[in-house]
């Protein structure tokens, strides 16, 4: 394997090529740095009895907590998409409070004695380069996350942007230490720029908070295909024993509302029906009807149960439930209406459960393809089709 292929394999295998996942990993580093900085400042404040260091530590703590909220929001919204808004609001509130604390902290420079300290030209220029690069990356990340319509990632990038703005104040202070011999002068300018940045951070966080509170979501039927794919990404979760119980509960619900005269059988299919492999948190249900004309009869009854038709033909109808304008609901179901001789999914399920080593191979394929096609379900399904068709053919041959 060439070096290029090794690097390509590494990035795909660990999902670092995905913009969202890469930023999740980088956010861990930022969170640790902010919590570590807060702890250091509190300890230092204890030894030198500095009130302002305590205030500064609360700023670092606040930024760290917003990043912690980001991770909780990502994990919770994978299970219940509607929880995303709650965490986005909490992040902006945390950023707003932290920005107010920072502004208050910078006011201290007007009242404390000048501390003579010179960074030196090379160090100061180095700080400047790093700060401006950080600012550029932050702006680019914010624009890209906004383009991806990911509210949580946009909130996290807004936090990064305000941190980069704060770094510019440090840059100014460092440069002025060697550019002027008047310590009181650069300290006053640092205070002015620091307060200005703090006010800008307050305005940014306030505007984003109000904007998110007043945001009106586009109805699903008015969204483009790309917008729908961004709202409902491909993500896999560890196998859950609750999947079989959720299927059984929905099966009872369906049989209570749809006459058994139309239904030959109801089966749990898809990856959630295969033992011990990761899957999307979506229950796939196969309903086999007695006659071709029963397809539309059952479909209309399912529509009354809040299911929506996603595709239909003369011999098949597919419906789903649990998709909202905010994202996935807690329980999401796909129903596949079929005739009795169109049940390849059952062959696939049974063969996978009878051959756990093949099921793990399928799981690895799913993980890789989910990383590559997180926002393109069609490409994700196509990438698995050869494996699925091969297993179905093998299962039918052994069944005969």
Rosetta blueprint (number, residue, H / E / L):
1 X L
2 X L
3 X H
4 X H
5 X H
6 X H
7 X H
8 X H
9 X H
10 X H
11 X H
12 X H
13 X H
14 X L
15 X L
16 X L
17 X L
18 X L
19 X H
20 X H
21 X H
22 X H
23 X H
24 X H
25 X H
26 X H
27 X H
28 X H
29 X H
30 X H
31 X H
32 X H
33 X H
34 X H
35 X H
36 X H
37 X H
38 X H
39 X H
40 X H
41 X H
42 X H
43 X H
44 X H
45 X H
46 X H
47 X H
48 X H
49 X L
50 X L
51 X H
52 X H
53 X H
54 X H
55 X H
56 X H
57 X H
58 X H
59 X H
60 X H
61 X H
62 X H
63 X H
64 X H
65 X H
66 X H
67 X H
68 X H
69 X H
70 X H
71 X H
72 X H
73 X H
74 X H
75 X H
76 X H
77 X H
78 X H
79 X H
80 X L
81 X H
82 X H
83 X H
84 X H
85 X H
86 X H
87 X H
88 X H
89 X H
90 X H
91 X H
92 X H
93 X H
94 X H
95 X H
96 X H
97 X H
98 X H
99 X H
100 X H
101 X H
102 X H
103 X H
104 X H
105 X H
106 X H
107 X H
108 X H
109 X H
110 X H
111 X L
112 X L
113 X L
114 X L
115 X L
116 X L
117 X L
118 X L
119 X L
120 X L
121 X H
122 X H
123 X H
124 X H
125 X H
126 X H
127 X H
128 X H
129 X H
130 X H
131 X H
132 X H
133 X H
134 X H
135 X H
136 X H
137 X H
138 X H
139 X H
140 X H
141 X H
142 X H
143 X H
144 X H
145 X H
146 X H
147 X H
148 X L
149 X L
150 X L
151 X H
152 X H
153 X H
154 X H
155 X H
156 X H
157 X H
158 X H
159 X H
160 X H
161 X H
162 X H
163 X H
164 X H
165 X H
166 X H
167 X H
168 X H
169 X H
170 X H
171 X H
172 X H
173 X H
174 X H
175 X H
176 X H
177 X H
178 X H
179 X H
180 X L
181 X L
182 X L
183 X H
184 X H
185 X H
186 X H
187 X H
188 X H
189 X H
190 X H
191 X H
192 X H
193 X H
194 X H
195 X H
196 X H
197 X H
198 X H
199 X H
200 X H
201 X H
202 X H
203 X H
204 X H
205 X H
206 X H
207 X H
208 X H
209 X H
210 X H
211 X H
212 X H
213 X H
214 X H
215 X L
216 X L
217 X L
218 X L
219 X L
220 X H
221 X H
222 X H
223 X L
224 X L
225 X H
226 X H
227 X H
228 X H
229 X H
230 X H
231 X H
232 X L
233 X L
234 X L
235 X L
236 X L
237 X E
238 X L
239 X L
240 X L
241 X L
242 X H
243 X H
244 X H
245 X H
246 X H
247 X H
248 X H
249 X H
250 X H
251 X H
252 X H
253 X H
254 X H
255 X H
256 X H
257 X H
258 X L
259 X L
260 X L
261 X L
262 X L
263 X E
264 X E
265 X E
266 X E
267 X E
268 X E
269 X E
270 X L
271 X H
272 X H
273 X H
274 X L
275 X L
276 X L
277 X L
278 X L
279 X E
280 X L
281 X L
282 X L
283 X E
284 X E
285 X E
286 X E
287 X E
288 X E
289 X E
290 X L
291 X L
292 X L
293 X L
294 X H
295 X H
296 X H
297 X H
298 X H
299 X H
300 X H
301 X H
302 X H
303 X H
304 X L
305 X L
306 X L
307 X L
308 X E
309 X E
310 X E
311 X E
312 X E
313 X L
314 X L
315 X L
316 X L
317 X E
318 X E
319 X E
320 X E
321 X E
322 X E
323 X E
324 X E
325 X L
326 X L
327 X E
328 X E
329 X E
330 X E
331 X E
332 X E
333 X E
334 X E
335 X E
336 X E
337 X E
338 X E
339 X L
340 X L
341 X L
342 X L
343 X L
344 X H
345 X H
346 X H
347 X H
348 X H
349 X H
350 X H
351 X H
352 X H
353 X H
354 X H
355 X L
356 X H
357 X H
358 X H
359 X H
360 X H
361 X H
362 X H
363 X H
364 X H
365 X H
366 X H
367 X H
368 X H
369 X H
370 X H
371 X H
372 X H
373 X L
374 X L
375 X L
376 X L
377 X H
378 X H
379 X H
380 X H
381 X H
382 X H
383 X H
384 X H
385 X H
386 X H
387 X H
388 X H
389 X H
390 X H
391 X H
392 X H
393 X H
394 X H
395 X H
396 X H
397 X H
398 X H
399 X H
400 X L
